[in-house]
Structure formats: structure tokens, C-alpha cells
Amino acid sequence: MAKRRLSMRKIKEVPRLAHEMGLSARQIARSCGIGERPVCG
């Protein structure tokens, strides 16, 4: 399966959702439409 790149907007949204909104990793992943543990590399 090909890796999809995340937009900078989504990358910046993750910490905001975590700290300001207090969302869990699962809730953030659903909100942004990404996996909970994206593979880096």
C-alpha cells in the first residue's frame, strides 16, 4: 500500500486537538481522517 502524505494543516491540527480540546489519539485520528499511529519514514 502506498503511503499518503499529510498536509501541513493536518499536521498542525493534531497538537491543537490534543492540547486545547483534550481529545484522545483515536478521536484526533477520526477527526483528521488519519490513522492513530502513522508510519514515519
N, C-alpha and C positions, 0 to 999 in steps of 0.2 A: 504494500500500500504506500502511495506517495505521501510525503509529509506536506502539510499545508502550512504556510507562513501565517503568523498572526499579525494583524495590523497594529500599528503603534497605539491606536486608540484603545484597542482591547487590552494591550499590554499595560497601559496606564490605568485602565479601569479596574484591573484586578486588585491592586493595593487599596484603591479608594473604597471599593466594595467591602474589602476585608476590614479596614480600619474605621472608616466613617460609618458604614452601615452595619458592621458586625456580622457579616454573612459568613457561612461556612464555605469550605472549598467546594462542596457539592452544589450549593446554591449559586456560588460565583460561576462555576462551570456551566450550569444551566442558563444563567442569565446572559453569559457571553457566548454561549454556543460552542464551548471548547471542552476538551477532556479535563478531568480533575488533575491528572498528572501528565502533562505533555512531555514528550521525549525531546530532550535538548541534544544538539549535536550537530 
